[in-house]
């Protein structure tokens, strides 16, 4: 079964665009194992404490949604940001990454990691070879 690592921003899609990300991904690639990294949960917790009420509320909802995922313990190495951890572990686990972050998608594309992203604010699309 294919593993899909979720980036923090991907958990915001259901609230921003009324998309059931889990059903949409399953219709794209079939049954899959949703994964969230401990570093991504850390990022969402930081966002939930932000001054922006909207972002804080969405981050709290995102944390609830993340409970549907298997948590993989991850550590940021010296000099790594949250995206670097996702790239490293996606390669290690031969995973797909669900993200809407264009910079992260570019890094993943360079590493040959398939990505799932939102297209035209309406539907999910996959980019890259699933092998």
N, CA, C and O atoms as a GROMACS GRO file, in nm:
protein
  524
    1UNK      N    1   0.085  -0.118   0.000
    1UNK     CA    2   0.000   0.000   0.000
    1UNK      C    3   0.089   0.124   0.000
    1UNK      O    4   0.186   0.132   0.076
    2UNK      N    5   0.057   0.219  -0.084
    2UNK     CA    6   0.134   0.342  -0.101
    2UNK      C    7   0.122   0.431   0.024
    2UNK      O    8   0.013   0.448   0.078
    3UNK      N    9   0.235   0.486   0.068
    3UNK     CA   10   0.236   0.580   0.181
    3UNK      C   11   0.227   0.722   0.126
    3UNK      O   12   0.295   0.757   0.030
    4UNK      N   13   0.144   0.805   0.189
    4UNK     CA   14   0.132   0.945   0.150
    4UNK      C   15   0.162   1.030   0.272
    4UNK      O   16   0.092   1.025   0.373
    5UNK      N   17   0.269   1.111   0.262
    5UNK     CA   18   0.309   1.203   0.370
    5UNK      C   19   0.240   1.337   0.346
    5UNK      O   20   0.248   1.394   0.238
    6UNK      N   21   0.171   1.385   0.448
    6UNK     CA   22   0.098   1.511   0.438
    6UNK      C   23   0.182   1.627   0.490
    6UNK      O   24   0.238   1.621   0.600
    7UNK      N   25   0.191   1.732   0.410
    7UNK     CA   26   0.253   1.857   0.452
    7UNK      C   27   0.149   1.937   0.532
    7UNK      O   28   0.029   1.917   0.513
    8UNK      N   29   0.194   2.025   0.618
    8UNK     CA   30   0.102   2.101   0.704
    8UNK      C   31  -0.005   2.174   0.622
    8UNK      O   32  -0.123   2.170   0.658
    9UNK      N   33   0.034   2.240   0.514
    9UNK     CA   34  -0.062   2.320   0.439
    9UNK      C   35  -0.172   2.237   0.374
    9UNK      O   36  -0.280   2.288   0.346
   10UNK      N   37  -0.146   2.109   0.352
   10UNK     CA   38  -0.245   2.024   0.286
   10UNK      C   39  -0.367   2.001   0.376
   10UNK      O   40  -0.478   1.980   0.327
   11UNK      N   41  -0.345   2.005   0.506
   11UNK     CA   42  -0.456   1.988   0.601
   11UNK      C   43  -0.551   2.107   0.602
   11UNK      O   44  -0.661   2.097   0.658
   12UNK      N   45  -0.512   2.219   0.541
   12UNK     CA   46  -0.598   2.337   0.536
   12UNK      C   47  -0.698   2.330   0.421
   12UNK      O   48  -0.799   2.401   0.423
   13UNK      N   49  -0.672   2.247   0.321
   13UNK     CA   50  -0.757   2.241   0.202
   13UNK      C   51  -0.904   2.212   0.232
   13UNK      O   52  -0.991   2.277   0.174
   14UNK      N   53  -0.936   2.117   0.322
   14UNK     CA   54  -1.078   2.091   0.347
   14UNK      C   55  -1.154   2.214   0.396
   14UNK      O   56  -1.272   2.230   0.366
   15UNK      N   57  -1.087   2.301   0.471
   15UNK     CA   58  -1.152   2.419   0.526
   15UNK      C   59  -1.154   2.534   0.427
   15UNK      O   60  -1.246   2.616   0.428
   16UNK      N   61  -1.054   2.540   0.341
   16UNK     CA   62  -1.045   2.649   0.244
   16UNK      C   63  -1.125   2.622   0.117
   16UNK      O   64  -1.182   2.714   0.058
   17UNK      N   65  -1.129   2.494   0.074
   17UNK     CA   66  -1.189   2.464  -0.056
   17UNK      C   67  -1.294   2.352  -0.052
   17UNK      O   68  -1.339   2.304  -0.156
   18UNK      N   69  -1.333   2.312   0.070
   18UNK     CA   70  -1.438   2.209   0.086
   18UNK      C   71  -1.405   2.081   0.010
   18UNK      O   72  -1.488   2.029  -0.064
   19UNK      N   73  -1.283   2.031   0.028
   19UNK     CA   74  -1.238   1.909  -0.039
   19UNK      C   75  -1.209   1.802   0.066
   19UNK      O   76  -1.139   1.828   0.165
   20UNK      N   77  -1.263   1.683   0.045
   20UNK     CA   78  -1.232   1.570   0.134
   20UNK      C   79  -1.100   1.510   0.084
   20UNK      O   80  -1.099   1.429  -0.009
   21UNK      N   81  -0.992   1.550   0.147
   21UNK     CA   82  -0.860   1.512   0.097
   21UNK      C   83  -0.837   1.361   0.099
   21UNK      O   84  -0.769   1.308   0.011
   22UNK      N   85  -0.891   1.293   0.197
   22UNK     CA   86  -0.869   1.148   0.207
   22UNK      C   87  -0.942   1.073   0.096
   22UNK      O   88  -0.884   0.985   0.032
   23UNK      N   89  -1.069   1.108   0.072
   23UNK     CA   90  -1.144   1.045  -0.038
   23UNK      C   91  -1.085   1.078  -0.174
   23UNK      O   92  -1.075   0.992  -0.261
   24UNK      N   93  -1.045   1.203  -0.191
   24UNK     CA   94  -0.989   1.246  -0.320
   24UNK      C   95  -0.858   1.171  -0.351
   24UNK      O   96  -0.836   1.128  -0.464
   25UNK      N   97  -0.774   1.156  -0.250
   25UNK     CA   98  -0.647   1.085  -0.272
   25UNK      C   99  -0.675   0.938  -0.304
   25UNK      O  100  -0.612   0.881  -0.393
   26UNK      N  101  -0.769   0.879  -0.232
   26UNK     CA  102  -0.802   0.739  -0.259
   26UNK      C  103  -0.855   0.722  -0.401
   26UNK      O  104  -0.825   0.622  -0.466
   27UNK      N  105  -0.933   0.818  -0.450
   27UNK     CA  106  -0.984   0.806  -0.587
   27UNK      C  107  -0.871   0.825  -0.690
   27UNK      O  108  -0.881   0.777  -0.803
   28UNK      N  109  -0.764   0.895  -0.650
   28UNK     CA  110  -0.649   0.915  -0.739
   28UNK      C  111  -0.557   0.792  -0.745
   28UNK      O  112  -0.517   0.749  -0.853
   29UNK      N  113  -0.524   0.738  -0.629
   29UNK     CA  114  -0.420   0.634  -0.625
   29UNK      C  115  -0.464   0.501  -0.561
   29UNK      O  116  -0.385   0.408  -0.551
   30UNK      N  117  -0.590   0.493  -0.518
   30UNK     CA  118  -0.636   0.372  -0.451
   30UNK      C  119  -0.608   0.378  -0.302
   30UNK      O  120  -0.575   0.484  -0.249
   31UNK      N  121  -0.620   0.264  -0.235
   31UNK     CA  122  -0.597   0.262  -0.090
   31UNK      C  123  -0.456   0.309  -0.059
   31UNK      O  124  -0.361   0.278  -0.131
   32UNK      N  125  -0.444   0.384   0.049
   32UNK     CA  126  -0.314   0.439   0.085
   32UNK      C  127  -0.306   0.453   0.236
   32UNK      O  128  -0.407   0.449   0.306
   33UNK      N  129  -0.183   0.469   0.285
   33UNK     CA  130  -0.161   0.491   0.427
   33UNK      C  131  -0.127   0.639   0.448
   33UNK      O  132  -0.021   0.685   0.406
   34UNK      N  133  -0.218   0.714   0.515
   34UNK     CA  134  -0.188   0.856   0.539
   34UNK      C  135  -0.087   0.870   0.652
   34UNK      O  136  -0.100   0.808   0.758
   35UNK      N  137   0.014   0.952   0.629
   35UNK     CA  138   0.123   0.970   0.726
   35UNK      C  139   0.143   1.118   0.754
   35UNK      O  140   0.137   1.202   0.664
   36UNK      N  141   0.166   1.148   0.880
   36UNK     CA  142   0.204   1.284   0.919
   36UNK      C  143   0.332   1.270   1.002
   36UNK      O  144   0.343   1.184   1.088
   37UNK      N  145   0.427   1.356   0.974
   37UNK     CA  146   0.553   1.355   1.048
   37UNK      C  147   0.536   1.433   1.179
   37UNK      O  148   0.458   1.528   1.185
   38UNK      N  149   0.609   1.391   1.281
   38UNK     CA  150   0.601   1.462   1.410
   38UNK      C  151   0.643   1.608   1.393
   38UNK      O  152   0.594   1.696   1.464
   39UNK      N  153   0.734   1.635   1.299
   39UNK     CA  154   0.777   1.773   1.275
   39UNK      C  155   0.664   1.856   1.213
   39UNK      O  156   0.654   1.976   1.237
   40UNK      N  157   0.577   1.791   1.134
   40UNK     CA  158   0.462   1.860   1.075
   40UNK      C  159   0.361   1.893   1.184
   40UNK      O  160   0.301   2.001   1.182
   41UNK      N  161   0.342   1.802   1.277
   41UNK     CA  162   0.251   1.830   1.391
   41UNK      C  163   0.305   1.947   1.473
   41UNK      O  164   0.229   2.031   1.520
   42UNK      N  165   0.437   1.950   1.490
   42UNK     CA  166   0.502   2.060   1.562
   42UNK      C  167   0.475   2.192   1.490
   42UNK      O  168   0.444   2.293   1.553
   43UNK      N  169   0.487   2.191   1.358
   43UNK     CA  170   0.461   2.311   1.277
   43UNK      C  171   0.315   2.355   1.292
   43UNK      O  172   0.288   2.474   1.306
   44UNK      N  173   0.221   2.260   1.290
   44UNK     CA  174   0.079   2.294   1.307
   44UNK      C  175   0.051   2.350   1.446
   44UNK      O  176  -0.029   2.443   1.461
   45UNK      N  177   0.116   2.293   1.547
   45UNK     CA  178   0.097   2.345   1.683
   45UNK      C  179   0.148   2.489   1.693
   45UNK      O  180   0.085   2.573   1.759
   46UNK      N  181   0.260   2.518   1.628
   46UNK     CA  182   0.312   2.656   1.627
   46UNK      C  183   0.212   2.750   1.559
   46UNK      O  184   0.185   2.859   1.607
   47UNK      N  185   0.156   2.704   1.445
   47UNK     CA  186   0.058   2.785   1.373
   47UNK      C  187  -0.068   2.808   1.456
   47UNK      O  188  -0.132   2.913   1.446
   48UNK      N  189  -0.105   2.711   1.538
   48UNK     CA  190  -0.226   2.724   1.620
   48UNK      C  191  -0.210   2.831   1.728
   48UNK      O  192  -0.309   2.877   1.785
   49UNK      N  193  -0.086   2.870   1.756
   49UNK     CA  194  -0.060   2.972   1.859
   49UNK      C  195  -0.032   3.110   1.797
   49UNK      O  196   0.007   3.203   1.867
   50UNK      N  197  -0.053   3.121   1.666
   50UNK     CA  198  -0.025   3.247   1.598
   50UNK      C  199  -0.128   3.354   1.635
   50UNK      O  200  -0.235   3.323   1.687
   51UNK      N  201  -0.095   3.478   1.607
   51UNK     CA  202  -0.185   3.588   1.640
   51UNK      C  203  -0.306   3.595   1.547
   51UNK      O  204  -0.412   3.645   1.585
   52UNK      N  205  -0.291   3.544   1.426
   52UNK     CA  206  -0.403   3.546   1.332
   52UNK      C  207  -0.507   3.444   1.377
   52UNK      O  208  -0.481   3.323   1.383
   53UNK      N  209  -0.626   3.494   1.409
   53UNK     CA  210  -0.732   3.406   1.458
   53UNK      C  211  -0.771   3.302   1.353
   53UNK      O  212  -0.794   3.186   1.386
   54UNK      N  213  -0.777   3.342   1.228
   54UNK     CA  214  -0.815   3.251   1.120
   54UNK      C  215  -0.714   3.136   1.106
   54UNK      O  216  -0.753   3.019   1.099
   55UNK      N  217  -0.585   3.169   1.102
   55UNK     CA  218  -0.481   3.067   1.088
   55UNK      C  219  -0.478   2.978   1.211
   55UNK      O  220  -0.464   2.856   1.199
   56UNK      N  221  -0.491   3.038   1.326
   56UNK     CA  222  -0.492   2.961   1.451
   56UNK      C  223  -0.606   2.860   1.451
   56UNK      O  224  -0.586   2.744   1.486
   57UNK      N  225  -0.726   2.904   1.414
   57UNK     CA  226  -0.844   2.817   1.411
   57UNK      C  227  -0.824   2.704   1.309
   57UNK      O  228  -0.853   2.588   1.337
   58UNK      N  229  -0.774   2.739   1.190
   58UNK     CA  230  -0.751   2.637   1.086
   58UNK      C  231  -0.644   2.537   1.129
   58UNK      O  232  -0.654   2.418   1.099
   59UNK      N  233  -0.542   2.584   1.198
   59UNK     CA  234  -0.436   2.494   1.245
   59UNK      C  235  -0.490   2.396   1.348
   59UNK      O  236  -0.451   2.279   1.349
   60UNK      N  237  -0.579   2.442   1.435
   60UNK     CA  238  -0.640   2.353   1.534
   60UNK      C  239  -0.726   2.247   1.464
   60UNK      O  240  -0.724   2.130   1.502
   61UNK      N  241  -0.801   2.289   1.363
   61UNK     CA  242  -0.882   2.194   1.285
   61UNK      C  243  -0.791   2.096   1.210
   61UNK      O  244  -0.821   1.977   1.199
   62UNK      N  245  -0.680   2.148   1.159
   62UNK     CA  246  -0.584   2.064   1.087
   62UNK      C  247  -0.525   1.958   1.180
   62UNK      O  248  -0.504   1.844   1.138
   63UNK      N  249  -0.497   1.995   1.304
   63UNK     CA  250  -0.444   1.899   1.402
   63UNK      C  251  -0.544   1.786   1.427
   63UNK      O  252  -0.506   1.671   1.445
   64UNK      N  253  -0.673   1.821   1.429
   64UNK     CA  254  -0.777   1.717   1.446
   64UNK      C  255  -0.777   1.624   1.326
   64UNK      O  256  -0.787   1.502   1.341
   65UNK      N  257  -0.767   1.681   1.207
   65UNK     CA  258  -0.765   1.602   1.084
   65UNK      C  259  -0.642   1.511   1.079
   65UNK      O  260  -0.649   1.399   1.028
   66UNK      N  261  -0.532   1.559   1.132
   66UNK     CA  262  -0.407   1.483   1.132
   66UNK      C  263  -0.417   1.356   1.216
   66UNK      O  264  -0.336   1.264   1.200
   67UNK      N  265  -0.515   1.350   1.304
   67UNK     CA  266  -0.533   1.231   1.386
   67UNK      C  267  -0.572   1.109   1.303
   67UNK      O  268  -0.563   0.995   1.350
   68UNK      N  269  -0.616   1.131   1.179
   68UNK     CA  270  -0.649   1.020   1.089
   68UNK      C  271  -0.523   0.956   1.030
   68UNK      O  272  -0.531   0.854   0.961
   69UNK      N  273  -0.410   1.016   1.056
   69UNK     CA  274  -0.284   0.971   0.997
   69UNK      C  275  -0.197   0.896   1.097
   69UNK      O  276  -0.206   0.916   1.218
   70UNK      N  277  -0.114   0.809   1.042
   70UNK     CA  278  -0.012   0.744   1.124
   70UNK      C  279   0.099   0.847   1.146
   70UNK      O  280   0.141   0.915   1.052
   71UNK      N  281   0.146   0.858   1.270
   71UNK     CA  282   0.252   0.955   1.300
   71UNK      C  283   0.388   0.886   1.291
   71UNK      O  284   0.409   0.781   1.352
   72UNK      N  285   0.478   0.945   1.214
   72UNK     CA  286   0.616   0.897   1.208
   72UNK      C  287   0.704   0.999   1.279
   72UNK      O  288   0.703   1.118   1.246
   73UNK      N  289   0.779   0.950   1.376
   73UNK     CA  290   0.870   1.037   1.452
   73UNK      C  291   0.981   1.085   1.359
   73UNK      O  292   1.048   1.004   1.294
   74UNK      N  293   1.000   1.214   1.355
   74UNK     CA  294   1.104   1.271   1.270
   74UNK      C  295   1.179   1.378   1.349
   74UNK      O  296   1.121   1.445   1.434
   75UNK      N  297   1.305   1.391   1.320
   75UNK     CA  298   1.386   1.494   1.384
   75UNK      C  299   1.444   1.584   1.277
   75UNK      O  300   1.488   1.539   1.172
   76UNK      N  301   1.444   1.714   1.308
   76UNK     CA  302   1.509   1.808   1.216
   76UNK      C  303   1.657   1.804   1.245
   76UNK      O  304   1.701   1.823   1.358
   77UNK      N  305   1.733   1.778   1.140
   77UNK     CA  306   1.879   1.781   1.154
   77UNK      C  307   1.926   1.925   1.150
   77UNK      O  308   1.851   2.014   1.109
   78UNK      N  309   2.047   1.946   1.190
   78UNK     CA  310   2.104   2.080   1.189
   78UNK      C  311   2.092   2.143   1.051
   78UNK      O  312   2.135   2.084   0.952
   79UNK      N  313   2.033   2.261   1.043
   79UNK     CA  314   2.020   2.332   0.917
   79UNK      C  315   1.898   2.293   0.835
   79UNK      O  316   1.873   2.351   0.730
   80UNK      N  317   1.822   2.196   0.882
   80UNK     CA  318   1.704   2.152   0.806
   80UNK      C  319   1.580   2.233   0.847
   80UNK      O  320   1.563   2.268   0.964
   81UNK      N  321   1.496   2.262   0.749
   81UNK     CA  322   1.365   2.319   0.781
   81UNK      C  323   1.261   2.207   0.770
   81UNK      O  324   1.296   2.093   0.740
   82UNK      N  325   1.135   2.240   0.794
   82UNK     CA  326   1.030   2.138   0.791
   82UNK      C  327   1.022   2.068   0.654
   82UNK      O  328   1.003   1.947   0.646
   83UNK      N  329   1.037   2.145   0.548
   83UNK     CA  330   1.030   2.088   0.413
   83UNK      C  331   1.144   1.989   0.387
   83UNK      O  332   1.123   1.884   0.326
   84UNK      N  333   1.263   2.021   0.434
   84UNK     CA  334   1.377   1.932   0.415
   84UNK      C  335   1.353   1.795   0.478
   84UNK      O  336   1.391   1.692   0.423
   85UNK      N  337   1.288   1.795   0.595
   85UNK     CA  338   1.257   1.670   0.665
   85UNK      C  339   1.160   1.587   0.579
   85UNK      O  340   1.177   1.466   0.565
   86UNK      N  341   1.060   1.653   0.523
   86UNK     CA  342   0.962   1.583   0.438
   86UNK      C  343   1.032   1.521   0.317
   86UNK      O  344   1.007   1.406   0.284
   87UNK      N  345   1.118   1.597   0.252
   87UNK     CA  346   1.191   1.546   0.133
   87UNK      C  347   1.275   1.424   0.172
   87UNK      O  348   1.272   1.321   0.104
   88UNK      N  349   1.349   1.435   0.281
   88UNK     CA  350   1.437   1.326   0.324
   88UNK      C  351   1.358   1.199   0.354
   88UNK      O  352   1.394   1.091   0.308
   89UNK      N  353   1.250   1.213   0.430
   89UNK     CA  354   1.174   1.095   0.469
   89UNK      C  355   1.088   1.039   0.356
   89UNK      O  356   1.062   0.919   0.352
   90UNK      N  357   1.044   1.124   0.265
   90UNK     CA  358   0.969   1.075   0.149
   90UNK      C  359   1.059   0.987   0.063
   90UNK      O  360   1.016   0.883   0.013
   91UNK      N  361   1.183   1.028   0.047
   91UNK     CA  362   1.279   0.946  -0.029
   91UNK      C  363   1.308   0.816   0.045
   91UNK      O  364   1.310   0.709  -0.016
   92UNK      N  365   1.330   0.826   0.174
   92UNK     CA  366   1.364   0.708   0.255
   92UNK      C  367   1.251   0.604   0.252
   92UNK      O  368   1.278   0.484   0.241
   93UNK      N  369   1.126   0.649   0.260
   93UNK     CA  370   1.012   0.558   0.267
   93UNK      C  371   0.944   0.537   0.131
   93UNK      O  372   0.840   0.472   0.124
   94UNK      N  373   1.003   0.591   0.024
   94UNK     CA  374   0.945   0.578  -0.110
   94UNK      C  375   0.798   0.620  -0.109
   94UNK      O  376   0.711   0.547  -0.156
   95UNK      N  377   0.773   0.738  -0.055
   95UNK     CA  378   0.636   0.788  -0.036
   95UNK      C  379   0.599   0.894  -0.137
   95UNK      O  380   0.684   0.955  -0.202
   96UNK      N  381   0.470   0.915  -0.148
   96UNK     CA  382   0.414   1.028  -0.220
   96UNK      C  383   0.399   1.140  -0.116
   96UNK      O  384   0.380   1.111   0.002
   97UNK      N  385   0.408   1.266  -0.158
   97UNK     CA  386   0.388   1.377  -0.064
   97UNK      C  387   0.268   1.459  -0.110
   97UNK      O  388   0.259   1.499  -0.226
   98UNK      N  389   0.177   1.485  -0.016
   98UNK     CA  390   0.061   1.570  -0.043
   98UNK      C  391   0.094   1.710   0.008
   98UNK      O  392   0.104   1.732   0.129
   99UNK      N  393   0.110   1.804  -0.084
   99UNK     CA  394   0.146   1.941  -0.047
   99UNK      C  395   0.095   2.039  -0.151
   99UNK      O  396   0.078   2.005  -0.267
  100UNK      N  397   0.073   2.161  -0.107
  100UNK     CA  398   0.037   2.268  -0.199
  100UNK      C  399   0.147   2.374  -0.204
  100UNK      O  400   0.130   2.479  -0.265
  101UNK      N  401   0.257   2.346  -0.140
  101UNK     CA  402   0.370   2.439  -0.133
  101UNK      C  403   0.452   2.426  -0.262
  101UNK      O  404   0.513   2.321  -0.286
  102UNK      N  405   0.455   2.530  -0.343
  102UNK     CA  406   0.522   2.521  -0.473
  102UNK      C  407   0.672   2.500  -0.460
  102UNK      O  408   0.732   2.428  -0.540
  103UNK      N  409   0.735   2.561  -0.359
  103UNK     CA  410   0.880   2.541  -0.339
  103UNK      C  411   0.910   2.396  -0.301
  103UNK      O  412   1.004   2.336  -0.351
  104UNK      N  413   0.829   2.342  -0.211
  104UNK     CA  414   0.847   2.203  -0.170
  104UNK      C  415   0.822   2.110  -0.288
  104UNK      O  416   0.896   2.013  -0.307
  105UNK      N  417   0.720   2.138  -0.368
  105UNK     CA  418   0.692   2.054  -0.486
  105UNK      C  419   0.811   2.055  -0.582
  105UNK      O  420   0.844   1.952  -0.641
  106UNK      N  421   0.874   2.171  -0.596
  106UNK     CA  422   0.991   2.181  -0.685
  106UNK      C  423   1.105   2.094  -0.632
  106UNK      O  424   1.169   2.022  -0.709
  107UNK      N  425   1.131   2.102  -0.501
  107UNK     CA  426   1.237   2.019  -0.441
  107UNK      C  427   1.207   1.870  -0.460
  107UNK      O  428   1.296   1.792  -0.493
  108UNK      N  429   1.081   1.833  -0.438
  108UNK     CA  430   1.040   1.693  -0.450
  108UNK      C  431   1.054   1.645  -0.595
  108UNK      O  432   1.097   1.533  -0.621
  109UNK      N  433   1.016   1.731  -0.688
  109UNK     CA  434   1.026   1.698  -0.831
  109UNK      C  435   1.173   1.670  -0.866
  109UNK      O  436   1.203   1.574  -0.937
  110UNK      N  437   1.264   1.755  -0.815
  110UNK     CA  438   1.407   1.736  -0.841
  110UNK      C  439   1.458   1.604  -0.783
  110UNK      O  440   1.553   1.545  -0.835
  111UNK      N  441   1.395   1.558  -0.675
  111UNK     CA  442   1.434   1.433  -0.609
  111UNK      C  443   1.358   1.312  -0.666
  111UNK      O  444   1.382   1.198  -0.624
  112UNK      N  445   1.267   1.338  -0.760
  112UNK     CA  446   1.191   1.228  -0.820
  112UNK      C  447   1.081   1.174  -0.730
  112UNK      O  448   1.039   1.059  -0.746
  113UNK      N  449   1.033   1.256  -0.636
  113UNK     CA  450   0.926   1.214  -0.544
  113UNK      C  451   0.792   1.262  -0.599
  113UNK      O  452   0.775   1.381  -0.624
  114UNK      N  453   0.695   1.170  -0.618
  114UNK     CA  454   0.563   1.211  -0.668
  114UNK      C  455   0.491   1.298  -0.566
  114UNK      O  456   0.506   1.279  -0.445
  115UNK      N  457   0.411   1.394  -0.614
  115UNK     CA  458   0.336   1.482  -0.526
  115UNK      C  459   0.189   1.484  -0.564
  115UNK      O  460   0.152   1.464  -0.680
  116UNK      N  461   0.106   1.508  -0.464
  116UNK     CA  462  -0.037   1.530  -0.486
  116UNK      C  463  -0.062   1.674  -0.444
  116UNK      O  464  -0.017   1.718  -0.338
  117UNK      N  465  -0.132   1.748  -0.529
  117UNK     CA  466  -0.155   1.890  -0.500
  117UNK      C  467  -0.292   1.933  -0.551
  117UNK      O  468  -0.356   1.860  -0.628
  118UNK      N  469  -0.337   2.049  -0.508
  118UNK     CA  470  -0.466   2.103  -0.549
  118UNK      C  471  -0.453   2.173  -0.684
  118UNK      O  472  -0.361   2.253  -0.705
  119UNK      N  473  -0.544   2.143  -0.773
  119UNK     CA  474  -0.544   2.204  -0.907
  119UNK      C  475  -0.670   2.288  -0.922
  119UNK      O  476  -0.780   2.240  -0.894
  120UNK      N  477  -0.656   2.410  -0.965
  120UNK     CA  478  -0.767   2.502  -0.994
  120UNK      C  479  -0.865   2.516  -0.877
  120UNK      O  480  -0.985   2.536  -0.897
  121UNK      N  481  -0.812   2.506  -0.755
  121UNK     CA  482  -0.892   2.521  -0.633
  121UNK      C  483  -1.012   2.427  -0.630
  121UNK      O  484  -1.111   2.454  -0.561
  122UNK      N  485  -1.004   2.316  -0.706
  122UNK     CA  486  -1.123   2.232  -0.719
  122UNK      C  487  -1.097   2.082  -0.704
  122UNK      O  488  -1.183   2.010  -0.654
  123UNK      N  489  -0.980   2.035  -0.746
  123UNK     CA  490  -0.957   1.890  -0.741
  123UNK      C  491  -0.809   1.862  -0.721
  123UNK      O  492  -0.723   1.948  -0.743
  124UNK      N  493  -0.780   1.740  -0.678
  124UNK     CA  494  -0.642   1.701  -0.654
  124UNK      C  495  -0.584   1.636  -0.779
  124UNK      O  496  -0.656   1.571  -0.856
  125UNK      N  497  -0.455   1.655  -0.797
  125UNK     CA  498  -0.385   1.596  -0.911
  125UNK      C  499  -0.253   1.540  -0.860
  125UNK      O  500  -0.196   1.587  -0.762
  126UNK      N  501  -0.205   1.436  -0.930
  126UNK     CA  502  -0.076   1.377  -0.894
  126UNK      C  503   0.025   1.412  -1.000
  126UNK      O  504  -0.007   1.415  -1.119
  127UNK      N  505   0.148   1.439  -0.956
  127UNK     CA  506   0.256   1.470  -1.048
  127UNK      C  507   0.374   1.378  -1.013
  127UNK      O  508   0.410   1.366  -0.896
  128UNK      N  509   0.432   1.316  -1.112
  128UNK     CA  510   0.545   1.228  -1.087
  128UNK      C  511   0.508   1.083  -1.104
  128UNK      O  512   0.390   1.048  -1.109
  129UNK      N  513   0.609   1.000  -1.114
  129UNK     CA  514   0.591   0.858  -1.142
  129UNK      C  515   0.571   0.780  -1.013
  129UNK      O  516   0.651   0.791  -0.920
  130UNK      N  517   0.462   0.701  -1.007
  130UNK     CA  518   0.434   0.623  -0.886
  130UNK      C  519   0.510   0.491  -0.881
  130UNK      O  520   0.526   0.434  -0.773
  131UNK      N  521   0.558   0.442  -0.993
  131UNK     CA  522   0.636   0.319  -0.997
  131UNK      C  523   0.570   0.205  -0.938
  131UNK      O  524   0.626   0.095  -0.935
   0.00000   0.00000   0.00000
